[in-house]
Amino acid sequence: MDPGEDADASVSQQDASGVQPTDEDDAGEEAAQADEDGEFADPAGIAVEAVSINRIVESFDRSQIVADVVVRNTGDRTYGTLELRVDAFYEPPEDDRTYHPPRVDERTAVGRTYVEREFEGFATNTRTFDDIVIRYDADADANGSTDPAEFDLEIAVRRAEPL
């Protein structure tokens, strides 16, 4: 990933039973594999190439993280449908952790969403899932933060249907 991007990308294998991902939730999905370049690809051959948080829309009720995810098909199959799960995490800066009393003082899951795209044929190159929206409660879950640098996104391929 380029150093100028706003979020860290990784392939996660947790399931979607709630906001807090747990190891118990991943029974139905296969583990991700790192290739020789350190890039993560799931067993279907879909690799997350880049994740960027474009902006955070501040709202009284639920703020929104708006992000783009770029995936590459590194496998042999041609896909017609891909479904991704995008988990958002808040990582408070060091100076915010010393706030007394601290509200959120460690990395915390703040939201998740699912996105599905259909393709006429996704065999090679990359595809961008753009304008993905993850809603979160900024005050309760992220110390009121709307700074993209304080959030990480983890991406999991939930479904990859070949043509």
Legacy VTK file of the C-alpha trace (Angstrom):
# vtk DataFile Version 3.0
C-alpha trace
ASCII
DATASET POLYDATA
POINTS 163 float
0.000 0.000 0.000
1.196 3.506 -0.707
2.398 5.440 2.350
0.037 8.346 1.560
-3.127 6.321 2.044
-5.430 7.010 4.962
-6.113 3.506 6.224
-4.430 0.170 6.709
-5.745 -2.757 4.676
-5.733 -6.348 5.707
-7.784 -9.370 4.867
-9.783 -10.543 7.828
-11.557 -13.831 8.245
-14.146 -13.005 10.892
-17.879 -13.461 10.255
-20.645 -10.897 10.546
-22.517 -11.604 13.754
-22.024 -8.186 15.366
-19.904 -5.076 15.576
-17.137 -6.752 17.597
-15.403 -9.362 15.376
-14.369 -12.541 17.199
-12.470 -15.681 16.280
-15.562 -17.758 17.019
-17.413 -16.026 14.178
-15.087 -17.172 11.388
-16.068 -20.827 11.126
-17.559 -20.485 7.633
-14.714 -18.639 5.942
-11.304 -19.860 4.816
-8.071 -18.356 6.124
-6.230 -15.663 4.185
-2.809 -16.421 2.736
0.087 -13.968 2.365
2.048 -14.290 -0.874
5.778 -13.639 -1.303
5.166 -9.876 -1.595
3.307 -9.814 1.728
0.020 -9.072 -0.062
-2.986 -10.896 1.310
-5.228 -13.000 -0.908
-8.071 -15.226 0.091
-8.360 -18.786 -1.246
-10.614 -17.526 -4.069
-7.648 -15.529 -5.393
-8.995 -12.074 -4.549
-6.311 -9.765 -3.124
-6.901 -6.421 -1.427
-4.588 -3.981 -3.191
-5.519 -0.662 -1.588
-7.870 0.857 0.953
-8.392 4.585 1.292
-10.683 6.574 3.529
-11.883 9.414 1.314
-13.689 11.392 3.979
-15.665 11.173 7.197
-19.080 12.788 7.225
-19.867 14.141 10.672
-23.436 13.731 11.869
-25.347 14.261 15.099
-26.611 10.675 15.196
-24.208 8.449 13.226
-21.087 9.669 11.446
-20.041 7.987 8.201
-16.678 6.740 6.986
-16.602 6.865 3.166
-13.923 4.637 1.639
-12.695 2.983 -1.554
-11.339 -0.571 -1.735
-9.340 -1.874 -4.705
-9.191 -5.653 -5.206
-7.246 -7.756 -7.717
-8.155 -11.173 -9.075
-4.951 -13.191 -8.698
-6.638 -16.541 -9.277
-7.622 -18.591 -12.294
-11.391 -18.092 -12.079
-13.576 -15.434 -13.670
-16.003 -13.974 -11.150
-19.445 -12.518 -11.699
-20.197 -11.511 -8.105
-18.004 -10.402 -5.204
-19.188 -9.559 -1.704
-16.858 -7.847 0.762
-17.213 -7.180 4.448
-15.567 -3.967 5.626
-14.845 -3.585 9.356
-13.887 -0.171 10.756
-11.673 0.261 13.822
-10.838 3.384 15.812
-7.266 3.713 17.110
-7.020 6.618 19.566
-3.853 8.707 19.314
-1.412 8.522 22.222
-2.384 11.951 23.565
-6.082 10.972 23.593
-5.308 7.881 25.687
-4.164 10.075 28.549
-7.444 11.993 28.686
-8.941 11.610 32.168
-11.188 9.780 32.309
-10.473 8.046 28.999
-13.586 7.093 27.110
-11.997 4.882 24.468
-8.340 4.154 25.192
-7.591 1.202 22.902
-8.260 -0.015 19.363
-12.013 -0.517 19.105
-14.352 -1.924 16.445
-16.780 0.856 15.537
-18.766 -0.449 12.580
-19.076 -2.796 9.652
-20.826 -2.999 6.327
-21.219 -5.404 3.430
-20.856 -4.474 -0.224
-21.677 -6.598 -3.235
-20.743 -5.944 -6.858
-21.719 -7.845 -9.974
-19.435 -7.973 -12.993
-19.827 -9.160 -16.572
-16.540 -10.927 -15.981
-13.800 -10.204 -13.447
-10.899 -12.368 -14.615
-7.849 -10.095 -14.422
-6.720 -6.654 -13.309
-8.376 -4.692 -10.514
-11.841 -3.554 -9.574
-12.691 -0.671 -7.246
-15.495 -0.776 -4.716
-16.003 2.950 -4.334
-17.953 5.076 -1.891
-18.373 2.333 0.715
-20.158 3.813 3.739
-19.636 2.575 7.302
-21.773 4.257 9.961
-20.511 4.664 13.529
-21.297 6.562 16.716
-18.400 9.013 16.935
-19.098 10.103 20.508
-19.651 6.659 22.030
-17.154 4.604 19.998
-14.425 6.990 18.834
-14.025 9.823 21.369
-15.852 12.131 18.936
-13.175 11.599 16.270
-13.764 12.284 12.596
-10.052 12.169 11.693
-9.446 9.543 8.954
-5.903 8.944 10.263
-7.378 7.477 13.466
-9.315 4.720 11.673
-8.283 1.414 10.097
-10.352 -0.743 7.776
-10.126 -4.519 7.516
-11.507 -6.220 4.431
-12.809 -9.777 4.111
-14.044 -11.484 0.961
-17.392 -12.941 2.022
-18.452 -14.411 -1.293
-16.843 -14.859 -4.699
-19.140 -16.464 -7.274
-17.537 -17.633 -10.518
-19.351 -17.189 -13.831
LINES 1 164
163 0 1 2 3 4 5 6 7 8 9 10 11 12 13 14 15 16 17 18 19 20 21 22 23 24 25 26 27 28 29 30 31 32 33 34 35 36 37 38 39 40 41 42 43 44 45 46 47 48 49 50 51 52 53 54 55 56 57 58 59 60 61 62 63 64 65 66 67 68 69 70 71 72 73 74 75 76 77 78 79 80 81 82 83 84 85 86 87 88 89 90 91 92 93 94 95 96 97 98 99 100 101 102 103 104 105 106 107 108 109 110 111 112 113 114 115 116 117 118 119 120 121 122 123 124 125 126 127 128 129 130 131 132 133 134 135 136 137 138 139 140 141 142 143 144 145 146 147 148 149 150 151 152 153 154 155 156 157 158 159 160 161 162
